[in-house]
């Protein structure tokens, strides 16, 4: 009753996604799990080979089985039978995961191709591909926001102020929002610096960071990610292209 009367501070309304919205998230989340599984198989195969002194075996070529038969250890001997069998099974699993990953990425591209509202607009900006557009659409911009602080809070990229008497400190970001969206925003900030060097956000980052290295650059990058997510929200809401951003050729 208090909320209906206009007392917005008495509680927080949970925005539950619909069944369709939740189902559309499955592709990007499945892709993330497949990437993790692929990297695990690659690391395991390389570890087994290095255990026997083999460092020049290439996993990306399709004739992996024939080349595995010709592999020799650091002492010039053939691989032990059990180790070779385990590597073969890991390679088969790796190629199966790569096939599944290719299928998921094709489905994401097809889904983005039929969407001209959110993902279609995002993919027009240089530096944003189908994967990032899919994650941002289904994890962030599927819901509405009233202001830029709500956008930053949803991703957990807002600061935590602390005050005791005259002492005031900033305890860093909250990290209480959508972890997938926050990780995507930070990765996108790195790509934005590379593909949009002339944009106002990239210039702000370079001016703010200057010659600093290490931890300070990473802290500034989190601030850039927050600014970028807000700028993309305004771009989707009002059609305002981020200042200085370049669009892809038609």
N, C-alpha and C positions, 0 to 999 in steps of 0.2 A: 504494500500500500504506500509506503514511504517512497519507493522508487517511482511509482506511478505519479505521485504528487510532485515529483521533480527533484527529490533528494538523491542525487546520483552517487553520493559518497557512502550510502548505507550498505551497498553491496556491489559486486561486479557481475555483470551478465556474461555467461559463458556462451561463446559463439560456436555451436556444434556444427561441423560441416555435414552436408547432406550425404546420402549414400553414394550418389554419383560423384560428388567432389572427392570423397574418400577413396573411391575406386580409381579415379583418375591419377591419384598419387602413386599408385602401385608401380607404374613403369619406372619412374625416376628412382624410387626406393629399391626396386629390384636391380636396377643398373648399379647402384651403389654397392649392393651386396655382392653382385657378380664381379665388380672390380676388386673388391677386397679378397674374394676367393681366388681370382686370377693371380693377384700379387702374391698370395700365400703359396700357391702351387709353384710359381716362378722362384720364389725364395727357397722353397724346399728342394727343388731340382738343383739349383745352383749350389746349395749347401752340400748336397750329396756328392756332386761332382768335385767341388773344391776339396772335400774330404779325401779324395784320391788324387788330388793335384791336377785336375782338369779345369782349365779356365777359359778355353776358347770355343766352347760348344755353344752354338746358336740355337735358341728355342723357336725362333719365329719362322723358320723355314719348314716347309711341309715334308721334306724328306728326312725328318728328324730320326726316324727309326733306322734307316740305312746308315746314317752318319753315327748313330749311337753304337752300332755294331763295330764301327771302325775306331771308336774312341780308345785311347790308351792312357794308362795312368802315368804318373810322373816317373815311375821306374820302367815304363815301356811295356807293361803287361796289360792284358785285357781286364775290363772291369769285373769285379767279383760277381758271381751269378745272382746272389740275393740283392745286391745293390743295383745291378742292372735291371732286374725285374721290378724293383720298387720305382726306379726312375721311369721305366716304360709305363707303369700304371699312372704315375703322376703326370706324364706327358699326355696320356690319353684323356685324363680328367681336365688338363689345361686346355686342350684343343676343344673339348666339349663345352667348357665354360666360354671360350672365345666365340664359338658358334652361337651360343645363347646370347652373349653380349651383343653380337652383331644383329641378331633378331630384335632384341629390345631397342637398340638404337634406331633401327629402321622403323619400328612402330612409333617411336618418339617423333621422328622426322615426319611421318605420315600424319600424326596427330597435330603437330605444329602447322603442317601445311593446310589443314582444314580449319585452323583457328586464326581469324584475323583481328580479334578483339584485343587480347592481352599479349599472348605469346607472339602473335604476328607483329605487333608494334615493337616488342622488345627485340626481336631478332633483326629488326631494321637497323639497330644501332651497331656500329662496328665494335667488335670485341665480345658480343653476346651471341652464342650459338644455340642450337636446338636444346642441348642439355640444360644450360643455365636458364633459358627461357621457360622450359618445362618445370624446373624446380621452383623458380620464382613465381610462376603462375599458380601452381597447385599448393605451394607451401606458404606463400605470402599474400599475393594479390588476388586470391580467391575471395577475400573478405574486404570489407570497407573500413577505412580509418577516418577519423575526424581531424587529426592534425599530425604533424611530423613526429611529435613525441610518442604518440601511440605506435607509429611505424617502428621507431627505434626500440620501444619497450617490447614489442612483439618478438623482436629478434634478440632481445637481451643485450642491446648495445648502448644502453643509457648508463650514466654514471650513478654511483651510490654515494651521496654526500653524507658526511659525518661531522657533527658539531658538538663540542662540549665547552661551554663558556665562550671564551674568545678564540678557541682553537677550532679551526675548520680544516678538514681534509677530504680528499677525494679517494674513495676506496676502490676505484676501478669500475669496470662494467658489471652489470648484474649477472649476466649469463643465465638468466632464468627463462628465456624465451625459447623459440623454436631452434633447436640445435642444428638441424639440417639446413634451415634457411640461413642461420648465422655463419655456418661453415661456407655455404655457397656465396654469401655476400663478401666474405674476406677473400676467397679465391677470385671472385669477380673483380675486386678492387685491384689485385695484382695485374690481372689482364687489362683492366681499364688504363692503368699507367702505361702499359705496353702499346695498346692499340688506339688509345685516345690521348696522345701526349700533348695535343694542343688544346684540350678542354680546360675549362676553368678549374675543375676539381683536381686535375693532374698538376696544373700550375700552383694551386694552393698547397698541394702536398710537397712539391719540390721546394717551394718557398719556406714552408714550415719546417721541413726536415733539414734542408741545407746540406751541410757536410756531416751530419750526425750519422752514426751507424748503430747496428745491433738493436738493442731493446727499444730505443727511442723511435727508430724507424717502424718497428712493429706496432708500437702504441699509436703512432700517427696513422698507420695503415688502417687500424680499427676505426679511428675517427673518419677516415676517408670512406670506409665501407658504410658507415652510418649515413654520411652525407650522400653517398651514391644511391643507397636504397631509397632515401627520401626524394632525391631528384628523379629517380625512376617512377616513384609513386605519383609525383606531380606530372610527369610526362604521360602516364596512363590516365590520370584523372582529368587533366586540363589540356593535354596535348602540347605542353611546354617542353621542348627538347632541351636537355641539359646544355648549359651555355658552352659553346665551343665544340660540342660533340659532333662527330662526323657520322653521316649515315651511309649505309652500304649502297652500292650502285643497284639500280632497279634490274 
